[in-house]
Amino acid sequence: MCDSQFRCFEKNMTYDALRAFYKRSGYWATEYLAQRNACVLSPCVYVVSSAQQVQLQELGKSVYANVQDIATRLATYAVHPPRSRDEQELLSIAHRNARQLVRPCDMRDASIPPVIKVDMVQDEGGNYFVAEADVYNPRGLGFNAFFEKQLMALLPDVSTHPFLEWMADQLHAFAPHGSMTMIVSDYERYYASSFMILADALAEKHFSLRVVYESHSIDLVAEISKTNGCAMILPESLSLPRVREALLRAHYAGDVQFFFPPKAFLGSKLLLPYMRNDFVPTTALVSKYHKSHNPDVTHGAWILKKGQSSGMKGVIFSDMDAGVFHREIAQQYLCKRPSWIVQKQVPQKPMRLRVYNVDGSLTEGNYYVRIIAQCCADGVIGLDITARTDRMVHGAPDCVMMPAILA
């Protein structure tokens, strides 16, 4: 029996129907992609109750407002140098995590992306808490489009967040001519499938998203000019510095506009301690200066997180690997500048979930869940789920990915 947070649709989402959709969508279009994008299929969907929907909307608005406040503070520092130590440290963190894109001192406004990715966990009472705010990351947009299309194809009568409608409206407003370039860096080729899925979904909304690969183009500025100078994002992971510099020059000259303003520092986990709301667990910077101010991590369960990392790389749970956790945090407390954060662990319980075996038969297991939300100024506009049998929840061949519906 599945946990009450899930609803099983075995008749609609059969093993064969799911496989066919994954292939038809392009996510498993070839054997190579099916292996590269491997995951565990499930006939279940995540169900958001009315009360949870209210909490999610409040969380989404609060986190988005926090990010906007940080960007506003940093834009102010570009004109009026910070005075307090807290202000100076925030500015220093942003500078060190600019990833060779726009630095706070170069900011011309306080703009942030219209939509931001927020990873959440649930406590044992079903309440939501922020694990991280992955602000400079459009990759989740494709997955939201993928799951909305899955629901339209296999469960057309359910209610869900209107992600694609919202996204299409935003893009048409940003690029009234109806087209935009999506640059895929060589480093991010793994995510190309999700970008193509997003492009296909937006085409049905009469918006053209041209996916251009870094290694396939001689002049990316010229490529963007084909969509009237509009691009989704300037990837911080471009291989050649001269290409990145050319795109930045074009941006400063007004010839290229990015839907995601090229402020990669907004995606650093080191900004989490500056997001002060009830949905962010106790979170602190880790350095020599902060040691005397920080909570006592010898009591309770904590998570140590590297400021710049992806997936579960650079994430250490105190109650899963106590020796590594305490050695690493002791080492970081010797450092002058913080590059890690420590966060109070949200008590979780695994949820019972039905999944398909590779032969199409059904089985049940206990899974830890991570909720991925796309948030804007008005709240949550998209939601999907990743689950694994241990607390290190991330995209992996043994993970379950599924859509969310509204009760």
N, C-alpha and C positions, 0 to 999 in steps of 0.2 A: 504494500500500500504506500502510495506517494505521500510526502509531507503535504500538509494543507496549503502550503505556499505554491504548490504546483497543481496543474490540471493535466490529465493524460488524455490524448486524442489519438488512440491507437487506430481507430477506423479511418481517420483522415490522414494522419501522418504515419503511414506504414513505412517500413524500412525501405521498400522499393520506391515509394513516392518521395521520400526524403532524398534518397540517392539520385533519383531522376532530377529533382529540383536543384541539387548541388551541382550536377553536371550541366544542366540547362542554363543556370545562372552564370556559369563560367568559373565558379570557385573550384570545381573538380572537372573542368573541361577536358583535361588530358590525364593520362595515368601519372605523369610527372606531378601535375598540380594536385591530384588526389593524394599522392604521397606527401608532397610538400605541405599541403594544407590539411593534413589528416586530423580528425577529431572524432569523438564518439557521438553517434546519433542518438536522439531521444524523441519519443512521441510526446514529451511533456512540454508545457510552456509555463513560464513564471507568471503568477497572477498577483496583480497589485490591488489591494483592497482600497475602498474609498478613503479610509483613515490614512493608509500608507500614501495614497496619492496626495493628500493634503500635506503630509510631512515632506514628501519628495519635492513638491513645488516650493515649499518654504526653504528647504535645503538648497535647491538649485538657485533660487534668487539670492540667498545669503552668500553662497560661495562666489557667484558671479559678481556680486557687489564687493566682496572682499578683494577679488582680483582687480576690479576697477579702481578700488581705493589704493591698492599698491601701485598701480600704474600712474595714478594721479599724483601720489607722493613722489614717485621717481621723476615724473615730468616737472614737478615743482623744484626738485633739487637741481635740475639742469639749469634753472634760472637763479635760484636762491640756494647756495650751498648749505648742506645739512649742518646742524649745530650739535645736537645730542649724539651720544655714542650709538644709541639705537638707530637713529637716522643714518649715521655714517656707515654702520654695519650693513643696513639694508642696501644702501647704494653700492657698497663694496661687493656684496653678494651678487647683485644684478650685473655689475661690471664683469666679475669673474665668470659669470655664466651666460654671457652674451653670445657665445659660440661664433664669434667673428661676424655677427650680424649687427643690427642696430644696438648701440650702447645707450645707457641712460643719458649720458652727456650729449648724445646726438638726437634725442627724442624731440620731435616737433609737435607732438600732441600726446594725449593720454589714452589713445585708442587701444582697445584690446580686441581679440577675435569676437565676432558676433556669437559664436558658439564655442563652448569649451568642454573638454572631456573630464568627467569626475568619476573616479573609482571609489566605490563604497562597499562596506560590509554591514551585516546586520548583527545586532546583539541577540541574545537568547529570547528577548521579548519582541523581536521583529522590528526594532527601531533601526534607522539608518545612520551610519557615521562615515565620514570622509576618510578614506585611506590615502588618497593623493588627488591633486588637481593637475591633470596632464594638459596644461593650457595650450602649449604649442604643438598640437598633434592632430592632424586631420584624418589619421588612419581609421579611427573609429567610425567616421561618417559612412564609409563603405559598408561596414558591418551592420550599422543601423538600417541602411537601405536594403541590404541583403535580407535581414530578418523581416522587415516590413513587407518586402516582396514575397517572402515565404508565407506569411500569414495571408496575404491577398490570394495566393495561389491555392493554399491548402485549407485555410480556415477563414474564408471571406466574410463570415458573419460576426467575427469577434471585434471588440473595440480595442484600439491601441493608440499610442501617441502619434500625432500627425507629423512625423518627422519629415518625410519627403515633401509634403505640401509646404511646410514651414521653410525648409531648405531652399526649395525652388523659388519661393517668394523673395527670400533674402538675396539669392544670387541674381535674380532679375532686377532687383533694386540696385545692387552693386554694379551690375553690368547690363544696362538696359538694352544693349545690342544683342544680348542673349547668348554670349559665348565667353569662355574662360579657358586658360591653359593650366593644366596640372603637371608640374614638374616632378618626375620620379627620379631621385638620385640613385646611383648604382648601389649604394648601401641599402636602399629601401626597396630593391626589386622584389623582395619577398612579399611586399604589400601591394604589388601591382594589381593583383586580382581584385582586391577590394576597391581600388580606384576605378578599375574598369566597370565593376558592378555599379558603383555610384554613377559613373558616366552614363551607363545604359538606362538606369532608373531616371536620371534627370532628363534624358532625351525624351522620355515619355511626357515630361512636363515642359517640353519645348525649350529646353536649355542645353546648349552644347558644351560639354566639358572635354577639351582635347587633352589626352594623356600623352605627354612627351617625355621620353627617357633621356636622361643626362648623356649617356654614352652614344645615343643615336643622333645627337644634334651638334652641329658645329657652333651655332650661335643661338643661345637660348633667348636673348633679348629679341632677336628677329622672330623667333617662334612665338613669343608672347605678343608681338606686334600684330600677328595674324588674328588675335582675339582682342583687338583694340587696346592693347597694353594691360589687360586684366589677367591676373594669375591667382591661383588659390593660395599658394604659400611659397616662400623661399626656403628650401630645405637647408637645415644647418649642416647636413652631412654631405654636401656636394664635394666631389673628389678634388676638383681643381680650384685653388684660391682665386685665380684670375677670372673664372666664370662667376663665382660668388661676388667678387668685387665689381664686375661689369653689371650684374643685376642690381647691386646696391647703388651704384652710380646712376643707373637708369631710374631707380626708385626715387632717389633724392632729387633728380632732375624733373620728376613728375611724369616720366614716360612709361613707367610701370607701376601699377597699383596692385597690392596684395590683399586678398580677402582676409587672410591672417596677417596682420601687421608683423613685419619681421623682427619681433622682440622675443627671441628664443628664451631669454632669461625668465620670462613669465612662467615657463614650464618647469623650472627647477624645484625640486622637493624642498630646498632650503628656504623657500618662501612660505611653506606651510605654517611655521610658528607665527607668522604675521597675519594669518587668517583666523581672526578671533570671533568664533561663533559657537553655538552649542553643539554643532554637528561635527566639529573637529576635535578628536580626542586630545588630551594633553600631549603637546608636541614641543620639543625644545632643540635648539642648536647644540652641537657638541664641539667644544673647544676648551682650551685652558681657561679662558675668561668665564665661560658659562658653567664650569664644573661646580662652583660654589653656589650657583643660583638654581641649578637643575634639580628635579625630583630625584629621590633615592631609588635607583633602579635595582637595588638588591631586594626590594620588596615588590611583589606583584609581577605581572607578565608585561614585557616590553618588546618593542621591535626597533632594531637599528637599521636605518636606511641611508644609502649613499645618495648624495644630492643629485648626481647625474647618473642615471642607470635606467635600464629598460627591463620589463618583465619582473622576474624575481632575482635578477642579478644584483648583488649588493644589498640584499635584505637578510637580516639575521634575527631569528626569534629567540628571546632569552630562555624560553621554556622548552625549546627544541634542541638547541645547541648552546648550553649555558657557558661552556668553556670558551668557545669562539666568540660569543657575544661579549663576555666580560674582558677578554683580551683585546678585542677590537675597540671597545669603548674606552678602555684604559689608554690605548695608543692614541686615540683621537683627542683625549683630554690633555695630551701633551702638545697638541698643535695650536699654533697661534690663531689660524683662521679656520672656521668651521667648514667642513665638506660633507658632514653627515648630520642627520637628525635622529633623535630618539623619540619614539611615540608610544603612548600607553596602548597596550593591546586591548581590543574590544573582545570581550568573551563571546565566543561563537559556539554553536552546536551544529554538527553536521545534519544535513537534511536528507530524508529518504527520497530517492529518485529512481525512476525506471529508465533504463537505457537499452539500446540494441547491442547485441554481440555481433561479431563480424559475419555470422551466418544468418543474421536476421532474427534470431530468437531474442526474447526479452529477459532481462535480469534486473534485480534491484540492488542498490548499494547506498552507502552513506556518503554524501558529498558536501564539501564546503563551497560556499557560493560567494562570488564577487559580482556586484551589480555595477554596470557601466552606464553612466548617464551622459547624455548630451544636454548641456545647460545653456540657457540664454538669460537675458535680463528678466524675463517673465517667468522663469522656472525651468523645469525639465521638459524637453520636447522630443526626447528619444531615449530608449532604454533597451539594453540587452544583457544577457547573463553568460558568465563563464563559471564552470564548476569543476572541481577536482576532488579526489578522495583524501587529499591532505591540505593543510592550510596554505601551502605555497601555490596559490591559485594564479595561473597564467595560461596563455595559449600554448598548448602542447598536444602531441598526438593522443594523450589519454584524457584530455579535457572534454567536457560537454559544453557546447555553445547552444543557446536557445533564445527565442524571442520572449518578449513580455507583453501581456495583455492587461486591460483594465477590467476589474470585476464589474 
